[in-house]
Amino acid sequence: MRRQQKKQGGKPNKGGRPPVVIEPRQVYTMASYGCTVAEIAAMMECSADTIERRFGKELRTGRNARNGMLRVKQFKLAEKSAAMAIFLGKNYLGQTDSYKLGCLTDDELLAVAREASITIESRDGETAAPKPD
């Protein structure tokens, strides 16, 4: 009779490919550097499903650590960079650029068109021809 070998977790090994040995700390570190699951799987020589199935916690905590480090660096940079301060204000505080759009009357628009040497027609059928030189 064939003896069944025990694999990790005490369950009998029913054959197949031996499990890939991957250190959880490696997955955490790569996730914290911004590597995708596909990239981590390629470096570990296994499938992306294996990484997601066996190391979900390490992926989440690594990504959270990356996000935290980036956030700290952004806030430090915002002390010196107006552009970064504006970016953070827009993303965290909901601030927006405001543009005042004025509306011109038909007469004002026709006057602007004449000045710019553009021929346009108003809703009333009036035509604004360019100024003669």
C-alpha positions as MATLAB code, in Angstrom:
seq = 'MRRQQKKQGGKPNKGGRPPVVIEPRQVYTMASYGCTVAEIAAMMECSADTIERRFGKELRTGRNARNGMLRVKQFKLAEKSAAMAIFLGKNYLGQTDSYKLGCLTDDELLAVAREASITIESRDGETAAPKPD';
ca = [
       0.000    0.000    0.000;
       1.078    3.495   -0.760;
       1.565    5.792    2.222;
       0.088    9.246    2.021;
       2.456   11.979    3.047;
       1.260   14.863    5.170;
       1.500   18.354    3.785;
       1.121   21.733    5.493;
      -1.884   21.901    7.781;
      -1.826   18.180    8.568;
      -3.944   17.150    5.558;
      -2.808   14.131    3.566;
      -1.073   14.917    0.290;
      -3.015   13.326   -2.547;
      -0.269   13.926   -5.073;
       0.130   16.728   -7.556;
       2.647   19.468   -7.610;
       4.390   20.239   -4.325;
       3.367   23.602   -2.838;
       5.568   26.560   -3.695;
       7.417   27.841   -0.643;
       6.837   31.584   -0.367;
       7.635   33.684    2.656;
       4.722   35.934    3.638;
       7.193   38.742    4.430;
       8.345   38.732    0.776;
       4.772   39.234   -0.445;
       4.223   42.036    2.090;
       7.447   43.790    1.048;
       6.693   43.588   -2.673;
       3.120   44.814   -2.129;
       4.461   47.726   -0.061;
       6.717   48.672   -3.008;
       3.675   48.791   -5.296;
       4.098   45.492   -7.143;
       0.929   44.072   -8.651;
      -0.271   40.552   -7.858;
       0.796   39.471  -11.362;
       4.309   40.850  -10.797;
       4.623   39.175   -7.397;
       3.403   35.873   -8.876;
       5.929   36.092  -11.717;
       8.789   36.694   -9.275;
       7.625   33.836   -7.040;
       7.066   31.545  -10.043;
       3.455   30.738   -9.233;
      -0.002   31.879  -10.329;
      -1.636   35.144   -9.319;
      -4.488   33.061   -7.852;
      -2.011   31.368   -5.514;
      -0.737   34.729   -4.263;
      -4.255   36.097   -3.752;
      -5.508   32.900   -2.096;
      -2.588   32.326    0.271;
      -1.431   35.883    0.980;
      -4.481   38.153    0.942;
      -3.638   39.624    4.348;
      -0.034   40.398    3.354;
      -1.219   42.025    0.121;
      -3.691   44.270    1.997;
      -1.275   45.275    4.755;
       1.559   45.862    2.263;
      -0.625   48.105    0.101;
      -1.847   49.999    3.163;
       1.753   50.542    4.282;
       2.638   51.848    0.804;
      -0.318   54.235    0.834;
       0.607   55.492    4.292;
       4.228   56.127    3.311;
       3.148   57.975    0.173;
       0.687   60.096    2.114;
       3.374   61.133    4.621;
       5.771   62.044    1.790;
       3.064   64.046    0.008;
       2.259   66.085    3.110;
       5.952   66.781    3.716;
       6.329   67.849    0.084;
       3.245   70.104    0.385;
       5.182   72.241    2.909;
       7.572   73.228    0.098;
       5.488   72.807   -3.043;
       2.396   74.855   -3.802;
       1.429   72.372   -6.525;
       1.377   69.498   -4.021;
      -0.605   71.580   -1.525;
      -3.174   72.312   -4.250;
      -3.302   68.622   -5.224;
      -3.901   67.547   -1.624;
      -6.504   70.265   -1.118;
      -8.430   69.077   -4.169;
      -8.216   65.398   -3.244;
      -8.738   65.554    0.507;
     -10.744   68.717    1.019;
     -12.862   68.719   -2.128;
     -11.447   72.054   -3.243;
     -11.845   72.936   -6.907;
     -10.659   75.541   -9.344;
     -13.414   78.006  -10.040;
     -13.911   79.674  -13.350;
     -16.310   82.542  -13.785;
     -18.098   82.198  -17.047;
     -19.834   85.393  -18.040;
     -22.672   85.448  -20.483;
     -22.708   88.054  -23.206;
     -25.822   89.546  -24.665;
     -26.374   89.185  -28.385;
     -25.330   92.804  -28.938;
     -22.116   92.333  -26.935;
     -21.312   89.116  -28.783;
     -21.865   90.822  -32.161;
     -19.549   93.675  -31.108;
     -16.842   91.190  -30.077;
     -17.243   89.342  -33.391;
     -16.830   92.578  -35.360;
     -13.671   93.391  -33.400;
     -12.272   89.913  -34.042;
     -13.104   90.042  -37.756;
     -15.521   87.123  -37.522;
     -18.789   86.915  -39.408;
     -21.603   85.496  -37.289;
     -25.367   85.626  -37.328;
     -27.489   86.269  -34.237;
     -30.667   84.419  -33.390;
     -32.615   87.391  -34.793;
     -30.905   87.032  -38.154;
     -28.646   90.058  -37.652;
     -25.218   89.563  -39.181;
     -22.005   90.863  -37.728;
     -19.533   91.372  -40.502;
     -15.866   92.227  -39.901;
     -14.931   95.892  -39.697;
     -13.750   97.263  -42.995;
     -10.061   98.148  -43.012;
];
